[in-house]
Amino acid sequence: MREWDGTLAQKGWWHSFELPDGRVIDGVCDLKGLRNRLAQFPIPENLAGKRVLDIGAWDGWFSFEMERRGADVTAIDCWDNERFRYIHQELGSRVDYRILDVYELDPARIGRFDIVLFLGVLYHLKHPLLALEKVCALTDGLAAVDSFVVTESHKRKGRAPDLPTVEFYEIDEFGGQFDNWVGPNVECLLAFCRTAGFARVELRSVLRHSACVACHRRWEPAPTSPRHAPPLLLKVEHNANSGINYRAAADDYVSCWFQAEEQPLKREDVKPEVDGYGSQVIFLGRQTGGEWHANFKLPPGLAPGWREVRLRTATSGFSNAMRIAVDVPARPEALAITGLCDGTSWIPNQLELAEGATISLWVTGLPESADRNNLQVCIGGMRLAVEYIAAPQGDHARQMHVRASLGAKPGDYLLTVSIGDVGSAPAPVKFLPAKG
C-alpha cells in the first residue's frame, strides 16, 4: 500500500488513459490492468440503451469505458476530482458526474441501473454491508463488486479457512493508510453480497489481493423443460408481525408457505422473487401437513406499491403469485361496522367469555392494505388482538375475527374500529359469563 501511495504521488494519476489526440496518460493502474479488471465481469461490449452507475469513479476510466460501449453513465464519488473533469472535457463526454456519498444513494434520487460498478470501494467504508444494500437497491441487473480481501498470505495462524471473517482497521493498521476500514476474506465478501439482498452471487476471480464478484438481482431463467409442476403458493405474510405491509427502508423479511412436487427440497433449491427481484432463502422447513415454510429478505429498493411474490424450485416453473404492500399508505375515507356477533354461536352483538372467545365483525371502508397491525379494534380503550381479516371483494364488507382480551369481564361495551385517525361509529356488544 505504501508503494502505491508513492507511485500515485509520482505519477499524479490513478487511472491511465488514451486521449483522442494520441496522448497517453500513464497512471498507477495501466490500461492492460484496467481492461483485465473489467474483463472479470460478464459485461457486454455493446451497452446501447443500458444505464450504468460507477460508484467511486476516481479518475473515471471505468465510467468513460462504459460510455464508449454505448451506455448512459452516471459516475459518483465523495469528492470532486479535477482529473475526472479534465478527461470528461477531453473526451467530450456526456457522463453525469455527481458528488455523493454512497450512503446517500437511493433509487428515488438517482433511479435504477442495469449495471452498477462498485470497484475498489468496499474496504474504504465503515459500514460495508449497509453500502452493499444501497448498491443492491440501485441495481436492476448486475452489480460488479471487487474489493481487497484477506487471502492466505494475509491470514493469521490458527484461523479456520472457510469461516467468513473480517478484519477491522481502526486507524492506519492496514498498510499505514487511514482511509481503509475493513478487510474481509473471500468467504466474508461473498456472504456480505448475499446478505445485502442479491439473488445470485458468483465469485469470478481472486487476483492477488482482490476478489471480483458478480452480483445478480434476478434468478437464472427457469428451465425450459421443467421436470416438476410449479409450486402452489398458499400464504405470504410478514415474518415478524404476520401482516401484509412492508417498509422498504426496514430490514423486513417475508414468510411464505407452499406445496411443491419436487421432493426433497434444500434451501438453495427454492427461488423466491418479489416483482422479479430474487432473494435467497434463509430458512426452509417442512410443516406437519406436508407443506413447506420459507423465509427470505424483502429485496432492497422496491418502490411503493403492491408487489407480487412468487417462487419456483430448481426444476420447476414459477408458482402462482400473491400480493404484498410495500410502503402503501392505509388511508380510509370512512369506516362502518355493519355486523358483529359471537364467533362461535353467531348470536348478534354479544360474546360468551369462554376460553378462546372471538368476536366476528364486518366492516366497510377498509383499505386493501389493512392488516392486523395497522387496524385497531378497541373496547373501552383496550385494544383487542386481530386474528383474521378476509381478503377484499370489491365494495363488500370485510369479515374479521378479534380475540377477547384476557381478564375481560361481563358487561355492556362499545366496540370501535380505526386505522390512523379514521374510526367507525361505536357498535354495542354484551359480554356474557361463560356457561358452566
N, C-alpha and C positions, 0 to 999 in steps of 0.2 A: 504493500500500500504506500509506503514512503517513497518507493521507487517511482510509482505512478505520479505521486504528488510532484516529485522533482521533474519528471518528464513533462507534465502539464505546465509547470511554471516555465520550462524552457521553450516549449512549442507554442503555448498560448491557446491552443485549441484541443478539445477533447475528441471531436469527430473530424475525419478527413473529408474533403470534398473535391469533386471535379467541376469546375465552373465552365459556363458556355464558351468563354473566350480561350479555353485551353489551359488556364492556370489550375494548379493543383494545390490545395491547402493540406499540409501534412500535419495531422493531429495525432494524439496519443493512440487512438484506435484507427488503424489503417483501413483502407477501403476493402481489402480482401477479408479482413476480420469482421467488418460490419456486415458485409454481404453474407458471410458464413453464419454469423449470428442470426440474421433474419431467416436464412435458409433452414434453420432448425424447426421452423413452424410451418404448418400447412396453409400458407398464404398464397393465393393465386397471383400470377403475373398480371392478369387483367382484372383491375378492380373498378372498372367503369360502373357507375351507379351505386357504389358502396360508400358508406360513411365509416371513417376510421378516426379513432381518438388515440393520440400519442401522449401518455402521461409521463411527465418528467422528461420533456423533449430535449433539454440541454441545448447543444448547438443545432440540432434539428435534422440530422441525416436521415433518420427513420421517417420523420414527417414528410420530408421532401421526396424520399423514395416512394412512399405510399401515394403521394400526389403524382409522381412520374408514372405510376401504374394506373392512374385514372381515377383515384378515389377523391371524394370530398373530405378534406382532412381538417380536424381541429387539434391543435397542439397546446398543451398546458404545461406550465411549470410554476414553481412557487416564487420565482424571481425573474426579473426582466433581463434577458440575456442579449446583449448588443450583438453578439456574434450570430445569433439566430436571425435577428432583424437584418443584419448585413447580407447573409445568404439569401434571405427572403427577397431582398431587393435585387440582388444579383441574378436570381433565377426568375424574377418577375412572378413570384409565387402568389397563389390565392389562399394559402393555408391560413386558417383562422387561428391566430396566436393569442392566447389568453393567460393572464397571470392569476392562477387559482391554486389553492392548496387542495391536496387530494381529498381531505376530509370535507371540503365544501362541495364536492361533486354530487350532483343529483340529477336524475333523468328529467325532472320538471324544469331544471335550469338549463341543461345543455342537450337534452334528448338522449336517444339511444344510438348505439353504433354497431354496425355489422362486425367490426373488428376493433378491439382495444389492445394497444401495446402498453405493457407495464414492465418495462425492461430496466433492470438495474435500479429499482426504486425501493423495493420492499424492505431491504435491510437498513435503509436510511430512516425508517419510520418507527415511532414509538409504539404505535398501535397497528401492527401489521395485519391482524385478522380483520379489524374494522375496515382498514383500507381495501382489503380484498373483497369484502362485502360491498363496498362502494363500487369497486371495479365490476363485480358481478351484476349489480343493479343497472349499470350503464351498458352492459354487453347484450347484444341481441343474438350473436352467433358465437364468435371465438374471442377469447382473451389470450394473448401471448404473454406469458409471465416468465421472466428469468430473474434469478436472484443469486447473490453469493450464498453458498451453502458450506457448512462444516463437513468436509469429506474425511475419509480415513486418515489422511495426513494431518488433519486438524484435531482429530478426536483425542480425548484424554484416555488414559489407560483405564480399563475396567468398565467402560460404557457399553451397554448392550447394542449390538449392531443394527437391529431393526426397530428399536424403540424411537418414536418421534420425540426429538428433543430440540431445544432452542437455547442458545447462549444469549445472555443479556449483557450489553455493554453500557455501563452507567455513564462513563465519561469518554476516555480515549483508550480503552483496553484493547480495541481491535485496530492494530496497525498504527496506533498513535493518532488516529483520526477521531474527531469529536462529533462527526455527523453520522455515525453508524450506531444503531441501537440493538439490532438482533442478528444472530447467526443461526438459522435453522439448519438441521441436517436435511438430507433429501426426503426422508420419510415425513418429517415435520412439514416441509414445504408442501408436499402432496396433501397431507392432512389439512393444512390451512386452506388450500384451494377447494377441497371437498366440503369442508365445514362452512366456507363462505357462501356456498349455495350452487356451485356448478354441478351440472348433471354428470358430465364425463371429464375426468382429469387424466391426462396422458403424459407421462414422462418421456420427453423426446430425446434428451441427451444430458450428459453431465460433462461439461467442458472445463477441465482443470478445477477451478474453484467456483463454478457457477452451474446451476441446473436450469434447463429450459422445459417448461411445462405448457402444454396446450390445454386450455380450459374451455369446455363447450357448454353452452346453456341448454342444448337440446339433446335428446337421446339419438342414438343412431337410428336409421329408418327401421320400421317394423319389418319382419320377414315377409317377403312377397308370397311365400307358400307356407303359412303358419301350420305347425303340427297340432296346435291345440286351439280350441274355441276361445274367443275373448273372455276375460273375466267378467263377472257380474258385480258391479259396484252396488253395495247395499246401503251404506250410510257414510256420510262425511261430516265431521264436526271439529271444532277447535279442541286441541289436545288438552288444554288446561281448564276450560270452562264449559265445554260441550255445546257451545253456541255455533252460529254460522258467520259471525262477524270477526274480521281480522284487521290488523293495522300493519301497513307496510313498514312503518318505522319501528315496529316492535320485533322482538325475536320470537315470532309466532310459529307454531307447529301444527300440522294437520294430521288428524287421525282419520283413518278410513277402514271400513270393513268390506270384505269382498269374498266371493266364491271363485275358485279357479279350477279348471280342468287339469292343469299341469300339477303333478304331484311327484315327489315332494318339492317344496319351494325353499330356496335360500334367499337371504336378504338382498343379495345382488341380482337375483332373478326378477325382482319386482321393480317396475319403472314407472313411477307416478309423474304426472305433469299437471301444471296449472296454466291454462291458456297457452299451451305449447312449450312452456319452460319446464325442463325436467328438474327433479330434485332427488337426491339419494335417500333411500330408506335407511333410517337409523334404528328402527325396531321392527321386527316381524315375528308374530306369534300366531299359533294355531288355537282357535277357540274350541270350546267343548262341543259346539254344534257343527264343527267341521269348517266353518268359515275362517278367513284369515283377518288379522288386525295388523295394520301397518301405520307407522308414524314417520313423517318427513317434514323437513323445514319448508315453510312458505317461501317460494322463490323470491329473491330480493328484487325490488324495483317495480313491482306491479302497480299500475295506475289505478286510481279509484274506480270502482265499478263492480259489476257482477262478473265473476270469473268461473270458468269451467274446470272441474277436476276430473281426471280420468287416469287410468293406468293400464299397463299391459305387462305380460311376462316376457321372458326372453324368447319364447316360442309361440307367442300369440299376437293377435292384433289388439287394438285398444278396446277397452270396456265402454259401456255407456258412460255418459257424463252427468255429474251433479254439480250444482252451483254453490259458491260461497260469496260472501260480500266482503270486499276489501275497501275499507275507508268509505263505506256507504252511509251517509247520514240517515238516522231514523227520525223523521220529522212528520209525524201525523198531523193532519189538519183538525181532526176531531175523533174522539173515541167514544163508543157507546157499548154498554153491556146489554145484550139482547136476551140473554138466558143464563140461569145459574141453578145448579142442583147438586144433590149429593151424588158423588161419583160412583157409589155402589148401588143405592136404592133408586136413584134418578128422581127422588122427590124434590120438587122445586123449592128453592130458597131456604133450604135447611141442610144441616150436616150432622150426622151422628158421630160423636167423637170417639169412634172405635180406633184401634191400633191401625196406623197406616191410612187414616181417613183422608180422602181427597175431595176437592170441590171441582166440578166440571162447570166451565162457563164459556159463553160465546160472545165474541167481541167484534164489532165492526170498526173500520178505520185504521186497522193496524198496518203499518208499512211492511213491505215484503221482507225487510231486513230485521224485523222484530225477532228477538230470541230471548232465551231465559235470563240473559244477563242485562239487556237494556230495558226489559219490561219489568215494571214494578206492580205487584198486586199486594195491596195493603188492607188490613183490618185494624181499625183503632190505632193507626200509626205504626203497626207492626207489619213488617214485610214478610210475605209468605213465599215459600220456595216454588218456583215454576218448574214442573216436571216434564211438561209436553206442550208443544204448540203445533197445531196442524198446519200443513202447507197451505199457502194462499190459493184460493179458487175464485178468481175474478173479484167481484164486489161482495161476495158472500161473507158472512160472519165466520171467524176462525175459532175453532174449539181449542181450549187449553185446559190442562189439569194443574191444580195447585194443591200443595200439601198443607194441612193444618199445622200450625206451629206447636212445638212441644209446650205443654203446660196450658194449652187453650182451655178455657172454662165455658160452661154452658151460659147462654145469654143471647141477647139480640145485638147484632152488629151491622155496620155498614162497610161494604167492600168497594174499593176503587181500583181502577187500572190506569196506569200512566206510563208515558215514555217522555223523558225530559220534563218539560214544563206543561205538557198537554195531558190532561187527565179526563177520565169519564165522570159522569154523574154517579153518585153512590148507589149501590144496589143492596137491599136488605137481605140478611141471611141470619137464620136462627141456629145456634149451636145447641145440640141436644146431648144429654149424657149418654154414654154407651149403654146398651141394653145388657142385662145380665151381669 
